[in-house]
């Protein structure tokens, strides 16, 4: 009768549950600790991976909104840019294109001088390529006449406000200036030549009509947006430009558009996508996310050692019971099943509670951050550094599935080792002193 009952599949799970909640030993506490270890590991993994994925997606949106999907440039000036623009606009998935001029200048305001970059754009054409308007936090994106829009960090460094006049010195006429100085040294300075030289170095004064914040420090600290004709005048380009900005119907089709344009223009032009221009940033984020996954999975591995410790202790304490079970005809697989089921049960409970707690923290991450700031004065994800008013997060189902499955398998493997040793006990030796 007893032997036939032992052959039933449910006996292993029944005994496993009995061993997990003993009445007069400390093993139940170890079981709770093991479950909490798995729960903590899964919770932290889900939270960190979701936040890092959300950070990457948010950064992508900022890049896509401020940068063009595709940029076409060359190593010199782009002279017949209108003809190239017609070729680019005719390509599949291209929505619009716009010319630009970009280069370093010297900016001065109230005796403060910095060396940012100007980006000369046509406001009407640029509005079809990028979403610059949504990044303006003060004033407007007004680039009519002698005006400019500056980055927020640059405005802070120079003390600029909307309505101030910014003085720009351009290196565009530096060659002509040096030639003139050399000639003056040879011929001797004359009043007419001095006046001519004074005109050559006369700076340009631009009225600040807006201040933008892209969320990327390098842009906010180094960029000044000016009308296209101002940029051309600063660098003495005439009607030439430095390149074309291109917008696609889908930013993730930029690679296809790049290949189509490159096939048309050959190797005479450089065609780069927004991914190419920001490859280092995105690769750094992905690498950091992968490293964090492998580092945090060790929390689950530590919890697995707790499970293994629990089962080894159970094996030692239950030697007599194991001997009786084997003497009554229990198969090796049933003995393994008893201890393996304990690890599986701990893994299941830890995975479920970790998943629930992790998803809850992701949902209320900003409230939790505010609570830490108010209670313990701990500033998590400061906006002044990351330029995000709220902690971004995106839950990817495949990532959550990988985390949960990995944790469960680690718990199962941790249980398998002591289960195998328990199944190999000789019933004669186990019962010798009983």
Long-range contacts (C-beta under 8 A, 24 or more apart in sequence): 2-328, 3-328, 3-329, 6-325, 6-328, 6-329, 6-330, 6-331, 6-334, 7-329, 7-331, 7-334, 11-334, 12-334, 12-337, 12-338, 12-340, 12-341, 13-337, 13-341, 15-338, 16-337, 16-338, 16-339, 16-341, 16-342, 16-345, 17-341, 17-345, 19-314, 19-318, 19-338, 19-342, 20-342, 20-345, 20-346, 25-317, 27-310, 27-313, 27-314, 27-317, 30-306, 30-309, 30-310, 30-313, 31-310, 31-346, 33-306, 34-303, 34-306, 34-307, 34-310, 34-346, 34-350, 35-346, 35-349, 35-350, 35-353, 36-303, 36-350, 37-299, 37-300, 37-302, 37-303, 37-306, 37-350, 38-300, 38-303, 38-304, 38-346, 38-347, 38-349, 38-350, 38-351, 38-354, 38-407, 38-411, 39-350, 39-353, 39-354, 39-357, 40-299, 40-303, 40-354, 41-296, 41-297, 41-299, 41-300, 41-302, 41-303, 41-350, 41-354, 41-407, 42-300, 42-350, 42-351, 42-354, 42-355, 42-357, 42-358, 42-403, 42-404, 42-407, 43-354, 43-357, 43-358, 43-361, 44-296, 44-299, 44-358, 45-293, 45-296, 45-297, 45-299, 45-300, 45-358, 45-403, 45-407, 46-354, 46-355, 46-358, 46-359, 46-361, 46-362, 46-395, 46-400, 46-403, 47-358, 47-361, 47-362, 47-365, 48-292, 48-296, 49-289, 49-292, 49-293, 49-396, 49-399, 49-403, 50-358, 50-362, 50-393, 50-394, 50-395, 50-396, 50-399, 51-362, 51-365, 51-381, 51-391, 51-392, 51-393, 52-285, 52-288, 52-289, 52-292, 53-289, 53-393, 53-394, 53-395, 53-396, 53-399, 54-391, 54-392, 54-393, 54-394, 55-285, 55-386, 55-388, 55-392, 56-282, 56-285, 56-286, 56-289, 57-392, 57-394, 58-388, 58-392, 59-215, 59-216, 59-281, 59-282, 59-285, 60-282, 62-214, 62-215, 62-216, 63-216, 63-274, 63-278, 64-251, 64-274, 65-130, 65-131, 65-134, 65-135, 65-214, 66-130, 66-131, 66-132, 66-135, 66-214, 66-216, 66-219, 67-130, 67-274, 67-277, 67-278, 68-98, 68-129, 68-130, 68-245, 68-246, 68-247, 68-274, 69-246, 69-247, 69-248, 69-251, 69-254, 69-257, 69-273, 69-274, 70-245, 70-246, 70-247, 70-248, 70-254, 70-257, 70-258, 70-261, 70-271, 70-272, 70-273, 70-274, 71-243, 71-244, 71-245, 71-246, 71-271, 71-272, 71-273, 71-277, 72-97, 72-243, 72-244, 72-246, 72-261, 72-265, 72-269, 72-270, 72-271, 73-242, 73-243, 73-244, 73-269, 73-270, 73-272, 74-243, 74-268, 74-269, 74-270, 75-270, 77-237, 77-240, 77-241, 77-242, 78-240, 78-241, 78-242, 78-243, 78-244, 79-239, 79-240, 81-240, 81-241, 81-244, 84-244, 84-265, 84-269, 85-244, 87-261, 87-264, 87-265, 88-244, 88-246, 88-261, 91-257, 91-260, 91-261, 91-264, 92-256, 92-257, 92-260, 93-248, 93-249, 93-250, 93-253, 93-256, 93-257, 94-246, 94-247, 94-248, 94-249, 94-257, 95-128, 95-129, 95-247, 95-248, 95-249, 96-125, 96-128, 96-129, 96-246, 96-247, 97-125, 97-129, 97-244, 97-245, 97-246, 97-247, 98-122, 98-125, 98-126, 98-128, 98-129, 98-244, 98-245, 99-125, 99-228, 99-241, 99-243, 99-244, 99-245, 100-126, 100-228, 100-231, 100-241, 100-242, 100-243, 100-244, 100-245, 101-228, 101-231, 101-232, 101-234, 101-235, 101-237, 101-241, 101-242, 102-231, 102-242, 102-243, 103-171, 103-172, 103-231, 103-234, 103-235, 103-242, 104-171, 105-168, 105-169, 105-170, 105-171, 105-224, 105-234, 106-168, 106-169, 106-170, 106-171, 107-154, 107-158, 107-166, 107-167, 107-168, 107-169, 107-224, 108-166, 108-167, 108-168, 108-169, 108-203, 109-158, 109-159, 109-160, 109-164, 109-165, 109-166, 109-167, 110-158, 110-159, 112-157, 112-158, 112-159, 114-154, 114-157, 114-158, 116-150, 116-151, 116-154, 116-221, 116-222, 116-223, 116-224, 117-222, 117-223, 117-224, 118-148, 118-168, 118-223, 118-224, 118-225, 118-226, 118-230, 118-231, 118-234, 119-223, 119-224, 119-225, 119-226, 119-231, 120-226, 120-227, 120-228, 120-229, 120-230, 120-231, 120-232, 120-234, 120-241, 121-225, 121-226, 121-227, 121-228, 121-231, 122-227, 122-228, 123-227, 126-245, 128-247, 129-245, 129-246, 129-247, 130-245, 130-247, 132-212, 132-225, 135-212, 135-213, 135-214, 135-215, 136-210, 136-211, 136-212, 137-211, 137-212, 137-213, 138-162, 138-210, 138-211, 139-208, 139-209, 139-210, 139-211, 140-209, 140-210, 141-209, 141-210, 141-212, 141-225, 142-209, 142-210, 143-209, 143-225, 143-226, 143-227, 144-227, 145-207, 145-227, 146-204, 146-205, 146-206, 146-207, 146-230, 147-206, 147-207, 147-208, 147-209, 147-226, 147-227, 148-206, 148-207, 148-208, 148-209, 148-224, 148-225, 148-226, 148-230, 149-208, 149-209, 149-210, 149-211, 149-212, 149-224, 149-225, 150-208, 150-210, 150-211, 150-212, 150-223, 150-224, 150-225, 151-211, 151-212, 151-213, 151-214, 151-219, 151-220, 151-221, 151-222, 151-223, 151-224, 152-211, 152-212, 152-213, 152-220, 153-217, 153-220, 153-221, 154-220, 154-221, 154-222, 154-223, 154-224, 155-208, 155-211, 157-221, 160-208, 160-211, 161-208, 161-211, 162-208, 162-209, 162-210, 162-211, 163-207, 163-208, 164-207, 164-208, 165-205, 165-206, 165-207, 165-208, 166-205, 166-206, 166-207, 166-208, 166-224, 167-203, 167-204, 167-205, 167-206, 168-203, 168-204, 168-205, 168-206, 168-224, 168-234, 169-201, 169-203, 169-204, 170-204, 170-234, 170-235, 172-234, 172-235, 172-236, 172-237, 173-200, 173-201, 173-236, 176-200, 176-236, 177-201, 204-230, 204-233, 204-234, 206-230, 213-387, 215-387, 215-388, 216-387, 217-387, 293-403, 297-406, 297-407, 297-410, 300-406, 300-407, 300-410, 300-411, 301-410, 303-350, 303-411, 304-410, 304-411, 304-413, 304-414, 305-414, 307-342, 307-343, 307-346, 307-347, 307-411, 307-414, 307-415, 308-414, 308-415, 308-417, 308-418, 310-342, 310-346, 311-339, 311-342, 311-343, 311-414, 311-415, 311-418, 311-419, 311-422, 312-418, 312-421, 314-339, 314-342, 314-418, 315-339, 315-418, 315-421, 315-422, 318-422, 319-425, 319-430, 320-430, 320-431, 320-434, 322-422, 322-425, 322-427, 322-430, 323-425, 323-426, 323-427, 323-428, 323-429, 323-430, 323-431, 323-434, 324-427, 324-431, 326-425, 326-427, 326-430, 327-427, 327-431, 332-423, 332-424, 333-423, 335-419, 335-422, 335-423, 335-425, 336-416, 336-419, 336-420, 336-422, 336-423, 337-419, 338-419, 338-422, 339-415, 339-418, 339-419, 339-422, 339-423, 340-412, 340-415, 340-416, 340-419, 342-415, 343-411, 343-412, 343-414, 343-415, 343-416, 343-419, 344-408, 344-411, 344-412, 344-415, 346-411, 346-415, 347-407, 347-408, 347-410, 347-411, 347-412, 347-415, 348-408, 350-407, 350-411, 351-404, 351-407, 351-408, 354-404, 354-407, 355-400, 355-404, 358-400, 359-395, 362-393, 362-395, 365-391, 365-393, 366-390, 366-391
